[in-house]
Amino acid sequence: MYNQFSFYDVTFRHFSVRLESQSIKDMIGRGMINSEVISWEFRLGHLGFEGFELYQMGPTPETYLLHAEYTTGENFHVIIHGKIWKKGVIG
């Protein structure tokens, strides 16, 4: 599956995010950002689709812990846990 995110209207606390997906097509979500967390969510009630992604600062400033969930009602539910770190940094 191919997904592409575009971020725009970025301020110090909020932003908009566009998701282009092979299965859902285009959708717009809202996000928030602060010194500890970057997150966004999508809701398409007419399709029963909703989801969010949360990137929280990890144990070092170079790492983020990821938690994401997407669902299409009872048919499909995905949960993602991960870790992102700066290249060259072992975390």
C-alpha positions, 0 to 999 in steps of 0.5 A: 500500500502506498500512502503520501503525507503532505503538511501545510498551514504549520504554526508553532502548535497546529498544522493540517495534514493531507493523506493520499492513500491507494485505498481511501484516496484523499483526506485532510486531518488536523495535527498538534505539535509541542516540545514533546509530541507531534500527532495528527488524526483523520476522521471520515465518518461516512466511510467509518474510517478514523486514525491517528499517529502520535510521535512522542519524544523518547529517552533521548532527544534524538529519538521518537516513539511512535504509536498509530492506530487506523480503523475502518469500523469492524472490517480493518484495524491496524496498530503500529508501534515503533521507534524513530532515531536520527541516523548515526545515533544508537538509541 
